[in-house]
């Protein structure tokens, strides 16, 4: 399976985009898929990094949903 960008399959990115389109006939070009895949990759990496920092601040060794929930509001504002 071909990947768009460096981490997400083109099919997955396309499906995610199409879930939010009003017109099901909307098409997405290859460059747009690649750009979206890169944005998703950066978002996921940044969420992981912030989750780790939050866990360190709480002096815990495992990042779980609690840390991600704490960093999510600011992460969404930043993106």
N, CA, C and O of each residue as an XYZ file, in Angstrom:
316
protein
N       0.835     -1.187      0.000
C       0.000      0.000      0.000
C       0.873      1.242      0.000
O       1.836      1.347      0.760
N       0.528      2.154     -0.845
C       1.311      3.381     -0.965
C       0.961      4.342      0.162
O      -0.202      4.514      0.527
N       2.001      4.956      0.697
C       1.796      5.908      1.782
C       1.887      7.327      1.248
O       2.692      7.638      0.370
N       1.029      8.183      1.809
C       1.106      9.607      1.499
C       1.977     10.235      2.563
O       1.800      9.936      3.744
N       2.912     11.094      2.192
C       3.793     11.681      3.200
C       4.731     10.623      3.739
O       5.336      9.869      2.976
N       4.852     10.566      5.055
C       5.805      9.623      5.634
C       5.204      8.671      6.640
O       5.939      7.891      7.244
N       3.902      8.698      6.848
C       3.399      7.826      7.875
C       1.987      7.306      7.687
O       1.624      6.312      8.317
N       1.182      7.926      6.858
C      -0.205      7.507      6.711
C      -0.461      7.054      5.276
O       0.003      7.684      4.326
N      -1.196      5.965      5.129
C      -1.556      5.483      3.792
C      -2.482      6.488      3.113
O      -3.327      7.107      3.760
N      -2.312      6.640      1.813
C      -3.145      7.571      1.050
C      -4.622      7.224      1.192
O      -5.472      8.111      1.277
N      -4.919      5.931      1.218
C      -6.312      5.501      1.329
C      -6.923      5.979      2.641
O      -8.077      6.407      2.667
N      -6.162      5.912      3.725
C      -6.651      6.348      5.032
C      -6.883      7.854      5.048
O      -7.927      8.319      5.507
N      -5.929      8.606      4.557
C      -6.051     10.065      4.527
C      -7.247     10.468      3.665
O      -8.021     11.349      4.038
N      -7.389      9.827      2.530
C      -8.517     10.123      1.653
C      -9.837      9.820      2.348
O     -10.776     10.611      2.272
N      -9.911      8.701      3.013
C     -11.144      8.325      3.715
C     -11.466      9.328      4.820
O     -12.620      9.726      4.976
N     -10.461      9.738      5.584
C     -10.673     10.721      6.646
C     -11.194     12.038      6.088
O     -12.101     12.645      6.658
N     -10.626     12.471      4.987
C     -11.081     13.714      4.365
C     -12.514     13.578      3.848
O     -13.343     14.463      4.061
N     -12.794     12.486      3.181
C     -14.114     12.313      2.581
C     -15.218     12.161      3.624
O     -16.382     12.430      3.325
N     -14.882     11.741      4.825
C     -15.882     11.647      5.887
C     -16.478     13.009      6.224
O     -17.578     13.094      6.769
N     -15.744     14.076      5.897
C     -16.180     15.418      6.279
C     -16.607     16.286      5.100
O     -16.945     17.455      5.284
N     -16.594     15.735      3.905
C     -17.048     16.482      2.739
C     -18.563     16.414      2.647
O     -19.163     15.376      2.925
N     -19.173     17.514      2.259
C     -20.631     17.527      2.075
C     -21.021     16.854      0.766
O     -22.032     16.156      0.687
N     -20.209     17.076     -0.253
C     -20.488     16.494     -1.573
C     -19.608     15.263     -1.750
O     -18.382     15.370     -1.777
N     -20.231     14.098     -1.871
C     -19.451     12.862     -1.969
C     -18.680     12.740     -3.278
O     -17.855     11.839     -3.428
N     -18.941     13.635     -4.223
C     -18.222     13.620     -5.495
C     -16.915     14.409     -5.428
O     -16.161     14.443     -6.400
N     -16.649     15.036     -4.298
C     -15.428     15.830     -4.151
C     -14.205     14.933     -4.300
O     -14.146     13.843     -3.732
N     -13.254     15.398     -5.055
C     -12.017     14.638     -5.280
C     -10.854     15.366     -4.612
O     -10.871     16.587     -4.456
N      -9.851     14.595     -4.225
C      -8.660     15.146     -3.588
C      -7.453     14.714     -4.413
O      -7.264     13.528     -4.685
N      -6.642     15.687     -4.803
C      -5.462     15.394     -5.596
C      -4.339     14.785     -4.776
O      -4.359     14.834     -3.546
N      -3.387     14.226     -5.445
C      -2.252     13.573     -4.793
C      -1.443     14.510     -3.920
O      -1.011     14.127     -2.833
N      -1.232     15.740     -4.383
C      -0.476     16.708     -3.586
C      -1.217     17.067     -2.304
O      -0.602     17.219     -1.248
N      -2.535     17.201     -2.397
C      -3.337     17.514     -1.213
C      -3.293     16.363     -0.221
O      -3.213     16.584      0.988
N      -3.344     15.141     -0.724
C      -3.253     13.968      0.170
C      -1.898     13.934      0.871
O      -1.814     13.651      2.066
N      -0.855     14.221      0.124
C       0.491     14.217      0.702
C       0.624     15.293      1.773
O       1.196     15.051      2.836
N       0.101     16.471      1.492
C       0.152     17.571      2.446
C      -0.646     17.238      3.707
O      -0.180     17.480      4.820
N      -1.835     16.689      3.535
C      -2.667     16.322      4.668
C      -2.004     15.233      5.505
O      -2.066     15.274      6.733
N      -1.374     14.262      4.854
C      -0.685     13.191      5.556
C       0.459     13.755      6.397
O       0.682     13.319      7.527
N       1.171     14.711      5.845
C       2.270     15.336      6.596
C       1.734     16.113      7.785
O       2.315     16.062      8.869
N       0.639     16.830      7.601
C       0.023     17.559      8.708
C      -0.424     16.597      9.810
O      -0.209     16.865     10.992
N      -1.034     15.496      9.433
C      -1.456     14.490     10.418
C      -0.255     13.904     11.156
O      -0.304     13.694     12.368
N       0.821     13.641     10.416
C       2.027     13.091     11.040
C       2.588     14.072     12.068
O       2.930     13.678     13.183
N       2.679     15.326     11.699
C       3.196     16.341     12.614
C       2.300     16.464     13.837
O       2.795     16.579     14.958
N       0.995     16.441     13.634
C       0.043     16.537     14.739
C       0.218     15.373     15.713
O       0.247     15.577     16.926
N       0.335     14.167     15.191
C       0.483     12.979     16.039
C       1.808     13.009     16.794
O       1.848     12.699     17.985
N       2.877     13.374     16.122
C       4.186     13.461     16.784
C       4.147     14.527     17.884
O       4.639     14.297     18.988
N       3.575     15.670     17.590
C       3.489     16.745     18.582
C       2.637     16.319     19.770
O       2.975     16.634     20.911
N       1.549     15.618     19.529
C       0.712     15.117     20.626
C       1.512     14.152     21.502
O       1.409     14.197     22.728
N       2.294     13.294     20.889
C       3.109     12.346     21.643
C       4.156     13.069     22.484
O       4.345     12.751     23.658
N       4.829     14.034     21.884
C       5.865     14.787     22.604
C       5.251     15.531     23.790
O       5.793     15.497     24.894
N       4.138     16.192     23.563
C       3.496     16.926     24.654
C       2.980     15.980     25.728
O       3.013     16.308     26.913
N       2.505     14.813     25.324
C       2.064     13.823     26.295
C       3.211     13.351     27.174
O       3.043     13.171     28.380
N       4.366     13.152     26.575
C       5.556     12.747     27.331
C       5.965     13.835     28.313
O       6.266     13.550     29.472
N       5.974     15.071     27.854
C       6.333     16.182     28.751
C       5.355     16.294     29.916
O       5.761     16.567     31.046
N       4.078     16.084     29.645
C       3.073     16.140     30.701
C       3.295     15.001     31.700
O       3.195     15.206     32.910
N       3.593     13.824     31.202
C       3.862     12.683     32.083
C       5.094     12.946     32.944
O       5.107     12.618     34.130
N       6.124     13.537     32.350
C       7.320     13.868     33.120
C       7.003     14.889     34.206
O       7.507     14.787     35.324
N       6.172     15.865     33.881
C       5.794     16.878     34.861
C       5.012     16.262     36.017
O       5.082     16.740     37.150
N       4.268     15.201     35.723
C       3.499     14.509     36.754
C       4.303     13.405     37.422
O       3.806     12.729     38.323
N       5.543     13.221     36.983
C       6.449     12.201     37.523
C       5.883     10.792     37.364
O       5.963      9.969     38.276
N       5.312     10.533     36.193
C       4.871      9.177     35.867
C       5.683      8.679     34.683
O       6.177      9.470     33.880
N       5.814      7.372     34.581
C       6.687      6.793     33.554
C       5.941      6.340     32.304
O       6.563      5.963     31.310
N       4.620      6.376     32.349
C       3.830      5.902     31.219
C       2.821      6.964     30.810
O       2.061      7.467     31.637
N       2.822      7.296     29.530
C       1.847      8.259     29.010
C       0.554      7.498     28.750
O       0.555      6.474     28.067
N      -0.540      7.998     29.292
C      -1.834      7.394     28.999
C      -2.815      8.493     28.601
O      -2.427      9.644     28.399
N      -4.053      8.135     28.495
C      -5.064      9.073     28.012
C      -5.168     10.325     28.886
O      -5.512     11.397     28.389
N      -4.876     10.197     30.182
C      -4.957     11.352     31.081
C      -4.012     12.469     30.652
O      -4.398     13.638     30.637
N      -2.791     12.119     30.306
C      -1.827     13.135     29.876
C      -2.235     13.744     28.532
O      -2.107     14.951     28.324
N      -2.721     12.907     27.633
C      -3.134     13.423     26.329
C      -4.342     14.344     26.453
O      -4.433     15.347     25.745
N      -5.263     14.012     27.342
C      -6.421     14.887     27.558
C      -5.999     16.245     28.113
O      -6.638     17.258     27.827
N      -4.944     16.271     28.890
C      -4.482     17.525     29.473
C      -3.801     18.428     28.450
O      -3.878     19.652     28.558
N      -3.138     17.836     27.461
C      -2.429     18.647     26.472
C      -3.269     18.930     25.229
O      -2.922     19.808     24.439
N      -4.354     18.208     25.049
C      -5.156     18.342     23.840
C      -5.726     19.741     23.600
O      -5.649     20.221     22.469
N      -6.292     20.420     24.595
C      -6.846     21.754     24.304
C      -5.824     22.719     23.697
O      -6.122     23.383     22.704
N      -4.643     22.804     24.269
C      -3.630     23.707     23.740
C      -3.117     23.224     22.390
O      -2.833     24.035     21.509
N      -2.996     21.922     22.224
C      -2.556     21.365     20.949
C      -3.523     21.749     19.830
O      -3.101     22.146     18.744
N      -4.804     21.630     20.100
C      -5.797     21.990     19.087
C      -5.763     23.492     18.781
O      -5.947     23.895     17.632
N      -5.532     24.301     19.782
C      -5.405     25.741     19.539
C      -4.182     26.059     18.702
O      -4.215     26.964     17.868
N      -3.107     25.324     18.916
C      -1.864     25.557     18.171
C      -1.984     25.123     16.716
O      -1.290     25.659     15.853
N      -2.847     24.169     16.438
C      -3.013     23.700     15.069
C      -4.198     24.375     14.437
O      -4.510     24.115     13.275
